[in-house]
Amino acid sequence: MKLTVPTWLTLLRIVLIPVLVAVFYLPSQWTNFASAVVFILAAVTDWLDGWIARRYHQYSAFGAFLDPVADKLMVAVALFLIVQGHPTPWMAMWAAVIVGREIAVSALREWMAELGQRATVKVATIGKIKTIAQMVALSCLLYSINPRYPLQPGTDIWMGVPVFHIGDWLLGAAALLTLWSGFAYLRAAWPVLRAAEKSAVDTTRTPGKMRGSTRE
């Protein structure tokens, strides 16, 4: 198996996940800034590996598998840290919506791939807008939330309070866009899913008909 430059960048993104967790909980004044920097670096590698793969045609099956896994792991871990650092019902709900949608869409894509229709659920424009809003929101929240002061986000760092509110509103918007894009995926896949279900029902009925005709 040949590791291309995009694949190495994807592996770097996975390595940055435990680094993000460790930095987030360090007992220091600069950990907020460092957490945001680590997450932004991971987001940049996400964009960069895709650009390099398209620009220089460095595609691989392993990279295609690993890239979405790395993205979802980084986003999920960042959300868990944020909810733990600022445990409010709204923050937990937005995190649950985003993570739940990712699980549902991943299952949908896997099912569509088994039917040979994976291209039907390709990334749409709304999904890209959702990703941008989500990345900016998580960067702002990681910068402004300190687990030592869970109910006072941003009070101990420069511009922390307005940055927190920007991230809070953007995360809510990203969660709503997440639902919208998830519905768009499901609507695009629905005709194929209905056809597959009808085919499965017809297959189970056919043997019964054949047995009935034999008895007659």
Secondary structure, 3 states (H helix, E strand, C coil): CCCCHHHHHHHHHHHHHHHHHHHHCCCCCCHHHHHHHHHHHHHHHHHHHHHHHHHHCCCCHHHHHHHHHHHHHHHHHHHHHHHHHCCCHHHHHHHHHHHHHHHHHHHHHHHHHHCCCHHHHCCCHHHHHHHHHHHHHHHHHHHHCCCCCCCCCCCCCCCHHHHHHHHHHHHHHHHHHHHHHHHHHHHHHHHHHHHHHHHHHHHHHHHHHHHHHHHC
